[in-house]
């Protein structure tokens, strides 16, 4: 069982009761050094937050923007329901429906419990994430293994209890690469249903990309309208191009941090020949992306999911994960190269000493950083705008939009 296999927690958890009013703005945030990146736009005032310290609203620059009542999304214009920081109550009887979203990934399981107002705004009640490693040992047999399944089932059961206590009227659960690829996925999904009465939708790579994009767009700062969204997962990686007046173009490749680590980067410390093989493998995937998406000149890179948010925390040397410092942080390619070189030089145990590295990622962070670095180099991105929003937000936004017809 790899590091973090017991189900490392990193979430916001339930929050105390309150009226959901915004707190005063937090001080400006700045990057930690010459190549440690800066928040988008350099110095900026913090976004409005609810009373739970350290949580942020969804607008990214102090103004969440207008709320869409349905229809096609326009990137960077607040066209989706936006998400506030957490309210101050695990259950608030104000008439707003409560929804819960569960993202069952190859590496991480994520939970989000929200209230949705008539205007479509998402008010966070609680969230959590666990490094469960559901995809551990999936290859080459393509079978989910008993221990990872047990960890996932235990986490889901615990969350279902919390969801019931919150009074959620609906639970939306999706599974991605590991479950999608598993020949015994029906066994796992059947056990989830038997234990919790929960139906899980297994989404395709393209649908995963679409839903992640919905989440990302809900938290973009104003002015980010032409961009490439990059979602590095445990078993797959999605690239989505967005430009005004054009339908998004999406590519999903079967490469992620768990898959690349287990099949290429197995030694501790990593060997030079393993790094060369991993780079060649990533290059082949990027050839496919480039062939399908064409030139990405003039696009901004926006990155989501655990590898990229962890790198933002490491770049800022954050001992405690702080969403306000992560969301809309600008991570430079120079910083990515520096962190990559440091990771290559260290053993797994030595990586645990790095400030900002989430426990349970020490063996996997190299593969994710390599995917990001090679992508930035291939397409000429000088920096990556980091999004703390993604699939779990997108799942609930999608459900809200469908409820509006």
ZABAKE-480366 format. One record per residue (C-alpha): residue number from 1; residue in one letter; chain; x, y, z. Coordinates in steps of 0.1 Angstrom, whole numbers, plus 5000, padded with zeros to 4 digits. Example, Ala and Ser with C-alpha at 12.3 -4.5 7.8 and 13.67 -1.06 7.14 Angstrom:
2
SITE   i aa ch   px   py   pz
SITE   1  A  A 5123 4955 5078
SITE   2  S  A 5137 4989 5071
//
This chain:
405
SITE   i aa ch   px   py   pz
SITE   1  X  A 5000 5000 5000
SITE   2  X  A 5015 5033 4989
SITE   3  X  A 5019 5065 5010
SITE   4  X  A 4985 5080 5017
SITE   5  X  A 4967 5048 5010
SITE   6  X  A 4948 5051 5043
SITE   7  X  A 4929 5081 5029
SITE   8  X  A 4946 5113 5037
SITE   9  X  A 4922 5142 5044
SITE  10  X  A 4924 5177 5031
SITE  11  X  A 4892 5196 5031
SITE  12  X  A 4874 5225 5046
SITE  13  X  A 4850 5204 5067
SITE  14  X  A 4817 5215 5082
SITE  15  X  A 4816 5252 5092
SITE  16  X  A 4798 5270 5120
SITE  17  X  A 4763 5285 5118
SITE  18  X  A 4760 5320 5104
SITE  19  X  A 4741 5342 5080
SITE  20  X  A 4765 5338 5050
SITE  21  X  A 4776 5375 5050
SITE  22  X  A 4809 5383 5036
SITE  23  X  A 4838 5392 5059
SITE  24  X  A 4861 5422 5053
SITE  25  X  A 4886 5418 5025
SITE  26  X  A 4918 5400 5034
SITE  27  X  A 4952 5416 5028
SITE  28  X  A 4968 5415 4995
SITE  29  X  A 4987 5384 4985
SITE  30  X  A 5021 5383 4967
SITE  31  X  A 5043 5355 4955
SITE  32  X  A 5071 5344 4978
SITE  33  X  A 5102 5353 4956
SITE  34  X  A 5116 5360 4922
SITE  35  X  A 5105 5327 4907
SITE  36  X  A 5078 5317 4932
SITE  37  X  A 5050 5332 4911
SITE  38  X  A 5024 5358 4920
SITE  39  X  A 4987 5359 4922
SITE  40  X  A 4971 5368 4888
SITE  41  X  A 4977 5404 4881
SITE  42  X  A 5005 5408 4907
SITE  43  X  A 4994 5425 4939
SITE  44  X  A 4956 5423 4945
SITE  45  X  A 4931 5428 4972
SITE  46  X  A 4917 5395 4986
SITE  47  X  A 4883 5384 4974
SITE  48  X  A 4852 5387 4997
SITE  49  X  A 4850 5357 5020
SITE  50  X  A 4825 5343 5044
SITE  51  X  A 4832 5343 5081
SITE  52  X  A 4851 5310 5080
SITE  53  X  A 4886 5323 5079
SITE  54  X  A 4907 5315 5048
SITE  55  X  A 4878 5307 5025
SITE  56  X  A 4871 5326 4994
SITE  57  X  A 4843 5336 4971
SITE  58  X  A 4842 5324 4935
SITE  59  X  A 4849 5356 4917
SITE  60  X  A 4886 5356 4921
SITE  61  X  A 4890 5394 4922
SITE  62  X  A 4865 5405 4947
SITE  63  X  A 4835 5405 4923
SITE  64  X  A 4819 5372 4914
SITE  65  X  A 4802 5388 4884
SITE  66  X  A 4767 5383 4871
SITE  67  X  A 4749 5350 4873
SITE  68  X  A 4736 5332 4843
SITE  69  X  A 4700 5319 4843
SITE  70  X  A 4709 5292 4818
SITE  71  X  A 4720 5291 4782
SITE  72  X  A 4755 5288 4767
SITE  73  X  A 4784 5297 4788
SITE  74  X  A 4807 5326 4780
SITE  75  X  A 4841 5321 4796
SITE  76  X  A 4854 5348 4819
SITE  77  X  A 4821 5366 4822
SITE  78  X  A 4806 5349 4852
SITE  79  X  A 4781 5331 4830
SITE  80  X  A 4778 5302 4854
SITE  81  X  A 4764 5301 4889
SITE  82  X  A 4793 5312 4911
SITE  83  X  A 4803 5298 4944
SITE  84  X  A 4807 5316 4977
SITE  85  X  A 4830 5306 5005
SITE  86  X  A 4815 5283 5031
SITE  87  X  A 4784 5294 5050
SITE  88  X  A 4786 5293 5088
SITE  89  X  A 4764 5263 5093
SITE  90  X  A 4763 5227 5083
SITE  91  X  A 4726 5230 5080
SITE  92  X  A 4707 5262 5073
SITE  93  X  A 4669 5261 5071
SITE  94  X  A 4664 5290 5047
SITE  95  X  A 4645 5273 5019
SITE  96  X  A 4674 5270 4995
SITE  97  X  A 4678 5234 4982
SITE  98  X  A 4710 5216 4994
SITE  99  X  A 4729 5195 4969
SITE 100  X  A 4760 5173 4973
SITE 101  X  A 4785 5163 4947
SITE 102  X  A 4810 5134 4949
SITE 103  X  A 4839 5131 4925
SITE 104  X  A 4854 5095 4925
SITE 105  X  A 4888 5099 4909
SITE 106  X  A 4917 5076 4903
SITE 107  X  A 4937 5091 4931
SITE 108  X  A 4914 5114 4951
SITE 109  X  A 4878 5114 4962
SITE 110  X  A 4862 5149 4966
SITE 111  X  A 4830 5160 4983
SITE 112  X  A 4812 5193 4980
SITE 113  X  A 4779 5202 4998
SITE 114  X  A 4762 5234 4988
SITE 115  X  A 4730 5253 4989
SITE 116  X  A 4718 5268 4956
SITE 117  X  A 4699 5300 4956
SITE 118  X  A 4672 5310 4931
SITE 119  X  A 4698 5331 4913
SITE 120  X  A 4720 5300 4909
SITE 121  X  A 4747 5311 4934
SITE 122  X  A 4765 5282 4951
SITE 123  X  A 4769 5286 4988
SITE 124  X  A 4794 5261 5002
SITE 125  X  A 4784 5243 5034
SITE 126  X  A 4812 5218 5036
SITE 127  X  A 4838 5201 5014
SITE 128  X  A 4864 5174 5018
SITE 129  X  A 4889 5155 4998
SITE 130  X  A 4907 5122 5005
SITE 131  X  A 4937 5106 4988
SITE 132  X  A 4923 5071 4985
SITE 133  X  A 4942 5057 4955
SITE 134  X  A 4913 5038 4940
SITE 135  X  A 4934 5032 4909
SITE 136  X  A 4963 5016 4928
SITE 137  X  A 4973 4984 4911
SITE 138  X  A 4947 4988 4884
SITE 139  X  A 4972 4980 4856
SITE 140  X  A 4979 4957 4839
SITE 141  X  A 4949 4936 4849
SITE 142  X  A 4925 4965 4846
SITE 143  X  A 4909 4953 4878
SITE 144  X  A 4901 4975 4908
SITE 145  X  A 4919 4959 4938
SITE 146  X  A 4901 4950 4971
SITE 147  X  A 4920 4973 4994
SITE 148  X  A 4915 5005 4973
SITE 149  X  A 4879 4996 4968
SITE 150  X  A 4874 4992 5005
SITE 151  X  A 4890 5026 5012
SITE 152  X  A 4868 5043 4987
SITE 153  X  A 4836 5026 5000
SITE 154  X  A 4845 5036 5036
SITE 155  X  A 4850 5072 5025
SITE 156  X  A 4818 5073 5006
SITE 157  X  A 4798 5058 5035
SITE 158  X  A 4813 5084 5059
SITE 159  X  A 4804 5112 5035
SITE 160  X  A 4768 5099 5029
SITE 161  X  A 4762 5102 5067
SITE 162  X  A 4774 5138 5066
SITE 163  X  A 4753 5145 5035
SITE 164  X  A 4722 5132 5052
SITE 165  X  A 4729 5153 5083
SITE 166  X  A 4732 5183 5060
SITE 167  X  A 4697 5176 5046
SITE 168  X  A 4707 5173 5010
SITE 169  X  A 4678 5168 4986
SITE 170  X  A 4700 5153 4959
SITE 171  X  A 4734 5136 4956
SITE 172  X  A 4753 5137 4923
SITE 173  X  A 4782 5112 4921
SITE 174  X  A 4805 5107 4891
SITE 175  X  A 4834 5083 4886
SITE 176  X  A 4863 5089 4862
SITE 177  X  A 4893 5071 4848
SITE 178  X  A 4899 5042 4872
SITE 179  X  A 4863 5031 4873
SITE 180  X  A 4859 5039 4836
SITE 181  X  A 4887 5016 4827
SITE 182  X  A 4881 4988 4852
SITE 183  X  A 4867 4955 4840
SITE 184  X  A 4852 4949 4874
SITE 185  X  A 4836 4983 4877
SITE 186  X  A 4801 4969 4881
SITE 187  X  A 4812 4951 4912
SITE 188  X  A 4824 4984 4928
SITE 189  X  A 4794 5004 4916
SITE 190  X  A 4770 4977 4928
SITE 191  X  A 4786 4978 4963
SITE 192  X  A 4783 5016 4964
SITE 193  X  A 4746 5012 4955
SITE 194  X  A 4741 4984 4980
SITE 195  X  A 4757 5002 5010
SITE 196  X  A 4746 5037 5003
SITE 197  X  A 4717 5036 4978
SITE 198  X  A 4738 5059 4956
SITE 199  X  A 4739 5057 4918
SITE 200  X  A 4772 5067 4904
SITE 201  X  A 4776 5079 4868
SITE 202  X  A 4807 5068 4850
SITE 203  X  A 4816 5097 4828
SITE 204  X  A 4837 5095 4796
SITE 205  X  A 4869 5115 4793
SITE 206  X  A 4851 5141 4771
SITE 207  X  A 4823 5145 4796
SITE 208  X  A 4848 5148 4824
SITE 209  X  A 4865 5176 4805
SITE 210  X  A 4831 5194 4799
SITE 211  X  A 4821 5192 4836
SITE 212  X  A 4856 5203 4848
SITE 213  X  A 4853 5233 4825
SITE 214  X  A 4820 5243 4840
SITE 215  X  A 4837 5243 4874
SITE 216  X  A 4867 5262 4863
SITE 217  X  A 4847 5289 4845
SITE 218  X  A 4827 5295 4876
SITE 219  X  A 4858 5308 4894
SITE 220  X  A 4878 5326 4867
SITE 221  X  A 4888 5363 4871
SITE 222  X  A 4874 5388 4847
SITE 223  X  A 4892 5391 4814
SITE 224  X  A 4902 5354 4811
SITE 225  X  A 4883 5346 4779
SITE 226  X  A 4907 5327 4757
SITE 227  X  A 4924 5299 4775
SITE 228  X  A 4934 5262 4777
SITE 229  X  A 4921 5243 4807
SITE 230  X  A 4944 5216 4819
SITE 231  X  A 4931 5189 4843
SITE 232  X  A 4958 5164 4854
SITE 233  X  A 4941 5135 4870
SITE 234  X  A 4952 5102 4884
SITE 235  X  A 4944 5081 4853
SITE 236  X  A 4937 5107 4826
SITE 237  X  A 4945 5142 4816
SITE 238  X  A 4921 5166 4798
SITE 239  X  A 4929 5196 4776
SITE 240  X  A 4901 5220 4768
SITE 241  X  A 4904 5251 4746
SITE 242  X  A 4880 5280 4751
SITE 243  X  A 4877 5311 4730
SITE 244  X  A 4849 5337 4725
SITE 245  X  A 4824 5328 4699
SITE 246  X  A 4837 5292 4695
SITE 247  X  A 4826 5259 4710
SITE 248  X  A 4851 5244 4734
SITE 249  X  A 4874 5218 4719
SITE 250  X  A 4883 5189 4742
SITE 251  X  A 4910 5162 4742
SITE 252  X  A 4913 5135 4769
SITE 253  X  A 4944 5113 4770
SITE 254  X  A 4949 5081 4790
SITE 255  X  A 4978 5095 4812
SITE 256  X  A 4977 5106 4848
SITE 257  X  A 4998 5107 4879
SITE 258  X  A 4990 5072 4891
SITE 259  X  A 4993 5056 4857
SITE 260  X  A 5026 5073 4848
SITE 261  X  A 5041 5066 4882
SITE 262  X  A 5032 5029 4883
SITE 263  X  A 5043 5022 4847
SITE 264  X  A 5074 5045 4843
SITE 265  X  A 5086 5062 4875
SITE 266  X  A 5088 5032 4899
SITE 267  X  A 5123 5036 4914
SITE 268  X  A 5131 5056 4945
SITE 269  X  A 5150 5078 4938
SITE 270  X  A 5139 5080 4902
SITE 271  X  A 5164 5068 4875
SITE 272  X  A 5175 5088 4845
SITE 273  X  A 5162 5062 4821
SITE 274  X  A 5128 5062 4838
SITE 275  X  A 5126 5100 4834
SITE 276  X  A 5135 5097 4797
SITE 277  X  A 5109 5070 4791
SITE 278  X  A 5082 5091 4809
SITE 279  X  A 5091 5122 4789
SITE 280  X  A 5089 5103 4757
SITE 281  X  A 5056 5089 4767
SITE 282  X  A 5042 5123 4776
SITE 283  X  A 5055 5137 4743
SITE 284  X  A 5035 5111 4724
SITE 285  X  A 5003 5121 4742
SITE 286  X  A 5011 5158 4735
SITE 287  X  A 5015 5150 4698
SITE 288  X  A 4979 5138 4699
SITE 289  X  A 4967 5169 4717
SITE 290  X  A 4985 5192 4693
SITE 291  X  A 4971 5173 4663
SITE 292  X  A 4936 5177 4676
SITE 293  X  A 4937 5212 4690
SITE 294  X  A 4962 5229 4667
SITE 295  X  A 4983 5259 4677
SITE 296  X  A 4977 5272 4712
SITE 297  X  A 4995 5305 4706
SITE 298  X  A 4976 5333 4722
SITE 299  X  A 4958 5311 4748
SITE 300  X  A 4962 5314 4785
SITE 301  X  A 4969 5282 4805
SITE 302  X  A 4945 5275 4834
SITE 303  X  A 4952 5244 4855
SITE 304  X  A 4931 5225 4880
SITE 305  X  A 4932 5194 4902
SITE 306  X  A 4956 5182 4929
SITE 307  X  A 4990 5183 4912
SITE 308  X  A 4986 5219 4901
SITE 309  X  A 4971 5232 4933
SITE 310  X  A 4998 5213 4953
SITE 311  X  A 5025 5230 4932
SITE 312  X  A 5010 5264 4939
SITE 313  X  A 5011 5256 4976
SITE 314  X  A 5047 5244 4974
SITE 315  X  A 5057 5274 4954
SITE 316  X  A 5044 5297 4982
SITE 317  X  A 5056 5273 5009
SITE 318  X  A 5022 5271 5025
SITE 319  X  A 5023 5248 5055
SITE 320  X  A 4985 5247 5055
SITE 321  X  A 4965 5245 5024
SITE 322  X  A 4948 5280 5019
SITE 323  X  A 4923 5282 4991
SITE 324  X  A 4925 5320 4990
SITE 325  X  A 4962 5317 4983
SITE 326  X  A 4958 5289 4958
SITE 327  X  A 4929 5300 4937
SITE 328  X  A 4939 5323 4907
SITE 329  X  A 4976 5320 4917
SITE 330  X  A 5000 5325 4888
SITE 331  X  A 5025 5296 4887
SITE 332  X  A 5054 5304 4864
SITE 333  X  A 5072 5278 4842
SITE 334  X  A 5104 5288 4859
SITE 335  X  A 5089 5278 4893
SITE 336  X  A 5077 5245 4878
SITE 337  X  A 5111 5237 4864
SITE 338  X  A 5127 5245 4898
SITE 339  X  A 5103 5223 4917
SITE 340  X  A 5107 5195 4892
SITE 341  X  A 5145 5195 4895
SITE 342  X  A 5141 5194 4933
SITE 343  X  A 5117 5165 4932
SITE 344  X  A 5140 5145 4908
SITE 345  X  A 5169 5150 4932
SITE 346  X  A 5150 5137 4963
SITE 347  X  A 5138 5103 4975
SITE 348  X  A 5101 5099 4985
SITE 349  X  A 5110 5103 5022
SITE 350  X  A 5130 5135 5014
SITE 351  X  A 5101 5149 4994
SITE 352  X  A 5079 5147 5026
SITE 353  X  A 5101 5175 5040
SITE 354  X  A 5090 5200 5013
SITE 355  X  A 5066 5226 5026
SITE 356  X  A 5033 5226 5008
SITE 357  X  A 5035 5190 4996
SITE 358  X  A 5003 5173 5006
SITE 359  X  A 5010 5141 5025
SITE 360  X  A 5003 5111 5003
SITE 361  X  A 5015 5127 4971
SITE 362  X  A 5052 5123 4977
SITE 363  X  A 5056 5094 4952
SITE 364  X  A 5031 5109 4927
SITE 365  X  A 5039 5146 4926
SITE 366  X  A 5069 5140 4902
SITE 367  X  A 5048 5125 4875
SITE 368  X  A 5022 5153 4877
SITE 369  X  A 5049 5180 4877
SITE 370  X  A 5065 5163 4847
SITE 371  X  A 5032 5163 4828
SITE 372  X  A 5027 5200 4836
SITE 373  X  A 5063 5210 4827
SITE 374  X  A 5063 5191 4794
SITE 375  X  A 5029 5206 4785
SITE 376  X  A 5041 5242 4793
SITE 377  X  A 5073 5237 4773
SITE 378  X  A 5056 5221 4743
SITE 379  X  A 5030 5249 4739
SITE 380  X  A 5051 5278 4751
SITE 381  X  A 5031 5288 4783
SITE 382  X  A 5051 5312 4805
SITE 383  X  A 5027 5306 4835
SITE 384  X  A 4997 5287 4846
SITE 385  X  A 4967 5303 4863
SITE 386  X  A 4957 5279 4891
SITE 387  X  A 4921 5271 4897
SITE 388  X  A 4908 5255 4929
SITE 389  X  A 4876 5247 4911
SITE 390  X  A 4870 5217 4889
SITE 391  X  A 4849 5186 4884
SITE 392  X  A 4830 5185 4917
SITE 393  X  A 4818 5221 4912
SITE 394  X  A 4810 5214 4875
SITE 395  X  A 4789 5184 4884
SITE 396  X  A 4766 5205 4906
SITE 397  X  A 4765 5235 4882
SITE 398  X  A 4755 5211 4854
SITE 399  X  A 4727 5197 4876
SITE 400  X  A 4715 5232 4884
SITE 401  X  A 4714 5242 4848
SITE 402  X  A 4695 5211 4838
SITE 403  X  A 4669 5218 4865
SITE 404  X  A 4663 5252 4849
SITE 405  X  A 4656 5235 4816
//
